[in-house]
């Protein structure tokens, strides 16, 4: 089995493991965050791939969709759920900003490593800073949506 498939299996295992650490009282928030993030990644991911900015040479369901099902529909939404569940509401603006930067940077660094050493993603007309900005913006939009959805 190729290294890429082991990475995909590991991503599914880690993402599923994250779900088990979500507190029961925050489960509804996690579900809303996952579903909303899937809407965002479905639309943006398809546009990016169809415009030829990114390519996913090794992926699940290659005859159905040219985007990465694993990342766009499972791993990224689960991480977004964790982001929203453990968001530091009562902390300073500086700490909240660092929270955004931390989550976004870890995902971007992981993507850069995967792009450089595997065939899971290929940048065509793309750069790491575009990923960083789009990931951070999607976290921000999902946070706004979750705050609005659960407003009292």
DRENPA-3360 file (N, C-alpha, C; in nm, 2 decimals, always signed):
BEGIN
1 = XXXXXXXX = +0.08/-0.12/+0.00/+0.00/+0.00/+0.00/+0.09/+0.12/+0.00 ~ +0.05/+0.22/-0.08/+0.13/+0.34/-0.09/+0.12/+0.43/+0.03 ~ +0.22/+0.51/+0.05/+0.22/+0.60/+0.17/+0.10/+0.69/+0.17 ~ +0.05/+0.74/+0.06/-0.06/+0.82/+0.05/-0.19/+0.76/+0.12 ~ -0.21/+0.63/+0.09/-0.32/+0.56/+0.15/-0.31/+0.55/+0.30 ~ -0.19/+0.53/+0.34/-0.17/+0.52/+0.49/-0.20/+0.65/+0.55 ~ -0.16/+0.76/+0.49/-0.19/+0.89/+0.54/-0.34/+0.92/+0.54 ~ -0.41/+0.88/+0.44/-0.56/+0.90/+0.44/-0.62/+0.82/+0.55;
9 = XXXXXXXX = -0.58/+0.69/+0.57/-0.63/+0.61/+0.68/-0.60/+0.68/+0.81 ~ -0.48/+0.73/+0.83/-0.44/+0.80/+0.95/-0.53/+0.92/+0.98 ~ -0.55/+1.00/+0.87/-0.64/+1.12/+0.89/-0.78/+1.08/+0.93 ~ -0.83/+0.97/+0.88/-0.97/+0.93/+0.92/-0.96/+0.89/+1.07 ~ -0.86/+0.81/+1.11/-0.85/+0.77/+1.25/-0.84/+0.89/+1.34 ~ -0.75/+0.98/+1.31/-0.73/+1.10/+1.40/-0.86/+1.18/+1.40 ~ -0.92/+1.20/+1.29/-1.04/+1.28/+1.29/-1.15/+1.22/+1.37 ~ -1.17/+1.09/+1.35/-1.27/+1.02/+1.43/-1.23/+1.02/+1.58;
17 = XXXXXXXX = -1.11/+1.01/+1.61/-1.06/+1.02/+1.75/-1.10/+1.16/+1.81 ~ -1.08/+1.26/+1.73/-1.12/+1.40/+1.78/-1.26/+1.40/+1.82 ~ -1.35/+1.34/+1.74/-1.49/+1.34/+1.77/-1.52/+1.28/+1.91 ~ -1.45/+1.18/+1.95/-1.47/+1.12/+2.08/-1.43/+1.21/+2.20 ~ -1.36/+1.32/+2.17/-1.32/+1.41/+2.28/-1.41/+1.53/+2.29 ~ -1.51/+1.54/+2.21/-1.60/+1.65/+2.21/-1.70/+1.62/+2.33 ~ -1.71/+1.72/+2.42/-1.80/+1.70/+2.54/-1.95/+1.69/+2.49 ~ -2.02/+1.61/+2.57/-2.16/+1.59/+2.53/-2.24/+1.71/+2.52;
25 = XXXXXXXX = -2.22/+1.81/+2.61/-2.29/+1.93/+2.62/-2.26/+2.02/+2.50 ~ -2.16/+1.99/+2.42/-2.12/+2.07/+2.31/-2.14/+2.00/+2.18 ~ -2.21/+1.88/+2.18/-2.22/+1.80/+2.06/-2.30/+1.87/+1.96 ~ -2.41/+1.94/+1.99/-2.49/+2.01/+1.89/-2.41/+2.12/+1.82 ~ -2.33/+2.19/+1.90/-2.24/+2.29/+1.84/-2.14/+2.22/+1.74 ~ -2.09/+2.11/+1.77/-2.00/+2.03/+1.68/-2.07/+1.99/+1.55 ~ -2.19/+1.94/+1.57/-2.26/+1.90/+1.45/-2.29/+2.02/+1.36 ~ -2.34/+2.13/+1.41/-2.36/+2.25/+1.33/-2.24/+2.29/+1.26;
33 = XXXXXXXX = -2.13/+2.30/+1.34/-2.00/+2.34/+1.28/-1.95/+2.25/+1.16 ~ -1.97/+2.12/+1.18/-1.93/+2.02/+1.08/-2.02/+2.04/+0.95 ~ -2.15/+2.05/+0.97/-2.24/+2.06/+0.86/-2.21/+2.20/+0.78 ~ -2.20/+2.30/+0.86/-2.17/+2.43/+0.79/-2.04/+2.43/+0.72 ~ -1.94/+2.37/+0.78/-1.80/+2.37/+0.71/-1.81/+2.28/+0.59 ~ -1.89/+2.18/+0.59/-1.90/+2.10/+0.47/-1.97/+2.18/+0.36 ~ -2.06/+2.26/+0.39/-2.12/+2.35/+0.28/-2.01/+2.44/+0.22 ~ -1.93/+2.50/+0.31/-1.83/+2.59/+0.26/-1.73/+2.52/+0.18;
41 = XXXXXXXX = -1.68/+2.41/+0.23/-1.57/+2.33/+0.16/-1.62/+2.27/+0.03 ~ -1.75/+2.23/+0.03/-1.81/+2.17/-0.10/-1.80/+2.28/-0.21 ~ -1.85/+2.40/-0.18/-1.86/+2.50/-0.28/-1.72/+2.55/-0.32 ~ -1.64/+2.59/-0.22/-1.51/+2.65/-0.25/-1.42/+2.54/-0.31 ~ -1.42/+2.42/-0.25/-1.33/+2.32/-0.30/-1.35/+2.28/-0.45 ~ -1.48/+2.27/-0.49/-1.51/+2.24/-0.63/-1.47/+2.35/-0.72 ~ -1.49/+2.48/-0.68/-1.45/+2.59/-0.76/-1.30/+2.59/-0.78 ~ -1.22/+2.57/-0.67/-1.08/+2.57/-0.68/-1.02/+2.46/-0.77;
49 = XXXXXXXX = -1.08/+2.34/-0.76/-1.03/+2.23/-0.84/-1.07/+2.25/-0.99 ~ -1.20/+2.30/-1.01/-1.24/+2.32/-1.15/-1.17/+2.43/-1.22 ~ -1.12/+2.53/-1.14/-1.04/+2.64/-1.20/-0.90/+2.59/-1.23 ~ -0.86/+2.48/-1.18/-0.73/+2.43/-1.20/-0.62/+2.49/-1.11 ~ -0.66/+2.53/-1.00/-0.57/+2.59/-0.90/-0.50/+2.48/-0.82 ~ -0.57/+2.38/-0.79/-0.52/+2.26/-0.71/-0.56/+2.14/-0.78 ~ -0.49/+2.03/-0.74/-0.52/+1.90/-0.80/-0.49/+1.80/-0.68 ~ -0.58/+1.70/-0.68/-0.57/+1.59/-0.58/-0.54/+1.46/-0.66;
57 = XXXXXXXX = -0.42/+1.42/-0.69/-0.39/+1.30/-0.77/-0.44/+1.17/-0.70 ~ -0.42/+1.16/-0.57/-0.46/+1.04/-0.50/-0.57/+1.08/-0.41 ~ -0.69/+1.02/-0.43/-0.81/+1.06/-0.35/-0.91/+0.95/-0.35 ~ -1.00/+0.96/-0.26/-1.11/+0.86/-0.25/-1.22/+0.91/-0.36 ~ -1.29/+0.82/-0.41/-1.40/+0.85/-0.51/-1.35/+0.93/-0.63 ~ -1.24/+0.89/-0.70/-1.19/+0.97/-0.81/-1.29/+0.99/-0.92 ~ -1.38/+0.89/-0.94/-1.47/+0.90/-1.06/-1.59/+0.99/-1.03 ~ -1.61/+1.03/-0.90/-1.72/+1.11/-0.86/-1.69/+1.25/-0.84;
65 = XXXXXXXX = -1.57/+1.28/-0.78/-1.54/+1.42/-0.74/-1.39/+1.44/-0.75 ~ -1.35/+1.55/-0.80/-1.21/+1.58/-0.82/-1.14/+1.64/-0.69 ~ -1.22/+1.67/-0.59/-1.17/+1.73/-0.47/-1.13/+1.61/-0.37 ~ -1.07/+1.65/-0.27/-1.03/+1.55/-0.17/-1.14/+1.53/-0.07 ~ -1.21/+1.42/-0.08/-1.32/+1.39/+0.01/-1.28/+1.38/+0.15 ~ -1.16/+1.32/+0.17/-1.11/+1.31/+0.31/-1.09/+1.44/+0.38 ~ -1.03/+1.53/+0.31/-1.00/+1.66/+0.37/-1.12/+1.75/+0.37 ~ -1.18/+1.77/+0.26/-1.29/+1.87/+0.24/-1.42/+1.83/+0.32;
73 = XXXXXXXX = -1.45/+1.70/+0.32/-1.58/+1.66/+0.38/-1.57/+1.59/+0.52 ~ -1.45/+1.56/+0.56/-1.44/+1.49/+0.69/-1.34/+1.56/+0.78 ~ -1.21/+1.56/+0.75/-1.10/+1.61/+0.84/-1.12/+1.75/+0.87 ~ -1.13/+1.84/+0.77/-1.14/+1.98/+0.79/-1.27/+2.02/+0.87 ~ -1.38/+1.96/+0.83/-1.50/+1.99/+0.92/-1.49/+1.94/+1.06 ~ -1.43/+1.83/+1.08/-1.41/+1.78/+1.22/-1.32/+1.88/+1.30 ~ -1.21/+1.92/+1.24/-1.12/+2.02/+1.30/-1.19/+2.15/+1.33 ~ -1.28/+2.19/+1.24/-1.36/+2.31/+1.26/-1.45/+2.29/+1.38;
81 = XXXXXXXX = -1.51/+2.17/+1.39/-1.59/+2.14/+1.51/-1.51/+2.16/+1.64 ~ -1.39/+2.10/+1.64/-1.31/+2.11/+1.76/-1.27/+2.26/+1.78 ~ -1.24/+2.33/+1.68/-1.21/+2.47/+1.69/-1.33/+2.55/+1.76 ~ -1.45/+2.52/+1.71/-1.57/+2.59/+1.77/-1.60/+2.54/+1.91 ~ -1.59/+2.42/+1.93/-1.62/+2.36/+2.07/-1.53/+2.42/+2.17 ~ -1.40/+2.43/+2.14/-1.30/+2.47/+2.25/-1.26/+2.62/+2.23 ~ -1.34/+2.69/+2.15/-1.31/+2.83/+2.13/-1.30/+2.91/+2.26 ~ -1.20/+2.99/+2.28/-1.18/+3.06/+2.41/-1.27/+3.19/+2.42;
89 = XXXXXXXX = -1.40/+3.17/+2.44/-1.49/+3.28/+2.44/-1.46/+3.39/+2.55 ~ -1.42/+3.35/+2.66/-1.40/+3.44/+2.77/-1.25/+3.49/+2.79 ~ -1.17/+3.47/+2.69/-1.03/+3.52/+2.69/-1.02/+3.65/+2.61 ~ -0.90/+3.70/+2.62/-0.88/+3.83/+2.55/-0.88/+3.82/+2.40 ~ -0.89/+3.93/+2.34/-0.89/+3.93/+2.19/-0.76/+3.88/+2.14 ~ -0.65/+3.92/+2.20/-0.52/+3.87/+2.16/-0.51/+3.72/+2.17 ~ -0.56/+3.66/+2.27/-0.56/+3.51/+2.29/-0.65/+3.45/+2.18 ~ -0.77/+3.51/+2.15/-0.86/+3.46/+2.05/-0.79/+3.46/+1.91;
97 = XXXXXXXX = -0.72/+3.57/+1.89/-0.65/+3.59/+1.76/-0.54/+3.48/+1.75 ~ -0.47/+3.46/+1.86/-0.37/+3.35/+1.86/-0.43/+3.22/+1.83 ~ -0.55/+3.19/+1.88/-0.62/+3.07/+1.86/-0.64/+3.05/+1.71 ~ -0.69/+3.15/+1.64/-0.71/+3.14/+1.50/-0.58/+3.12/+1.43 ~ -0.48/+3.19/+1.46/-0.34/+3.18/+1.40/-0.29/+3.04/+1.42 ~ -0.30/+2.99/+1.54/-0.25/+2.85/+1.58/-0.32/+2.74/+1.50 ~ -0.45/+2.74/+1.50/-0.52/+2.64/+1.42/-0.49/+2.65/+1.27 ~ -0.49/+2.77/+1.22/-0.47/+2.79/+1.08/-0.33/+2.75/+1.04;
105 = XXXXXXXX = -0.23/+2.79/+1.12/-0.09/+2.76/+1.09/-0.06/+2.61/+1.09 ~ -0.12/+2.54/+1.19/-0.09/+2.39/+1.20/-0.15/+2.33/+1.07 ~ -0.27/+2.36/+1.03/-0.33/+2.30/+0.91/-0.25/+2.34/+0.79 ~ -0.21/+2.46/+0.78/-0.13/+2.50/+0.66/+0.01/+2.43/+0.65 ~ +0.07/+2.42/+0.76/+0.20/+2.35/+0.77/+0.19/+2.21/+0.73 ~ +0.08/+2.14/+0.78/+0.05/+2.01/+0.74/+0.03/+1.99/+0.59 ~ -0.05/+2.09/+0.54/-0.08/+2.09/+0.39/+0.05/+2.11/+0.31 ~ +0.14/+2.20/+0.36/+0.27/+2.22/+0.28/+0.35/+2.09/+0.28;
113 = XXXXXXXX = +0.36/+2.03/+0.40/+0.44/+1.90/+0.40/+0.38/+1.79/+0.31 ~ +0.25/+1.78/+0.32/+0.18/+1.68/+0.23/+0.20/+1.72/+0.09 ~ +0.19/+1.84/+0.05/+0.21/+1.88/-0.09/+0.35/+1.86/-0.14 ~ +0.44/+1.88/-0.05/+0.58/+1.86/-0.09/+0.63/+1.71/-0.11 ~ +0.58/+1.63/-0.01/+0.63/+1.49/-0.01/+0.53/+1.38/-0.05 ~ +0.41/+1.42/-0.09/+0.32/+1.31/-0.13/+0.24/+1.35/-0.26 ~ +0.16/+1.27/-0.31/+0.07/+1.30/-0.42/-0.07/+1.32/-0.38 ~ -0.09/+1.36/-0.26/-0.23/+1.38/-0.21/-0.28/+1.52/-0.26;
121 = XXXXXXXX = -0.19/+1.61/-0.27/-0.23/+1.75/-0.32/-0.12/+1.80/-0.40 ~ -0.15/+1.87/-0.51/-0.05/+1.94/-0.59/-0.10/+2.08/-0.62 ~ -0.01/+2.18/-0.58/-0.04/+2.32/-0.61/-0.01/+2.35/-0.76 ~ -0.10/+2.40/-0.83/-0.08/+2.44/-0.97/-0.07/+2.59/-0.98 ~ -0.17/+2.66/-0.95/-0.17/+2.81/-0.94/-0.21/+2.84/-0.80 ~ -0.14/+2.80/-0.70/-0.18/+2.81/-0.56/-0.05/+2.83/-0.48 ~ -0.06/+2.88/-0.36/+0.05/+2.90/-0.27/+0.01/+2.88/-0.13 ~ +0.10/+2.86/-0.04/+0.07/+2.83/+0.10/-0.01/+2.94/+0.16;
129 = XXXXXXXX = +0.03/+3.07/+0.13/-0.04/+3.18/+0.19/-0.19/+3.19/+0.15 ~ -0.22/+3.14/+0.03/-0.36/+3.14/-0.01/-0.44/+3.04/+0.08 ~ -0.37/+2.92/+0.10/-0.43/+2.82/+0.19/-0.45/+2.88/+0.33 ~ -0.35/+2.95/+0.38/-0.36/+3.01/+0.52/-0.47/+3.11/+0.53 ~ -0.48/+3.20/+0.43/-0.59/+3.30/+0.43/-0.73/+3.23/+0.42 ~ -0.74/+3.13/+0.33/-0.87/+3.07/+0.31/-0.91/+2.99/+0.43 ~ -0.82/+2.92/+0.49/-0.85/+2.84/+0.61/-0.89/+2.93/+0.73 ~ -0.81/+3.04/+0.75/-0.85/+3.13/+0.86/-0.98/+3.20/+0.83;
137 = XXXXXXXX = -1.01/+3.24/+0.71/-1.14/+3.30/+0.68/-1.25/+3.20/+0.70 ~ -1.23/+3.08/+0.66/-1.34/+2.98/+0.68/-1.36/+2.95/+0.83 ~ -1.26/+2.95/+0.91/-1.28/+2.94/+1.05/-1.36/+3.06/+1.10 ~ -1.33/+3.18/+1.06/-1.39/+3.30/+1.10/-1.54/+3.29/+1.06 ~ -1.57/+3.25/+0.94/-1.71/+3.25/+0.89/-1.79/+3.14/+0.97 ~ -1.72/+3.03/+0.99/-1.79/+2.92/+1.07/-1.82/+2.96/+1.21 ~ -1.72/+3.04/+1.27/-1.74/+3.09/+1.41/-1.86/+3.19/+1.41 ~ -1.86/+3.28/+1.31/-1.98/+3.37/+1.31/-2.11/+3.30/+1.29;
145 = XXXXXXXX = -2.11/+3.20/+1.21/-2.24/+3.12/+1.19/-2.28/+3.05/+1.32 ~ -2.19/+2.98/+1.38/-2.22/+2.91/+1.51/-2.27/+3.01/+1.61 ~ -2.20/+3.12/+1.63/-2.25/+3.22/+1.72/-2.39/+3.27/+1.69 ~ -2.42/+3.29/+1.56/-2.55/+3.34/+1.52/-2.65/+3.22/+1.55 ~ -2.62/+3.10/+1.51/-2.71/+2.99/+1.52/-2.75/+2.96/+1.67 ~ -2.65/+2.98/+1.76/-2.68/+2.95/+1.90/-2.71/+3.07/+1.98 ~ -2.73/+3.19/+1.92/-2.76/+3.31/+1.99/-2.89/+3.29/+2.07 ~ -2.89/+3.35/+2.19/-3.01/+3.34/+2.28/-3.10/+3.46/+2.26;
% end
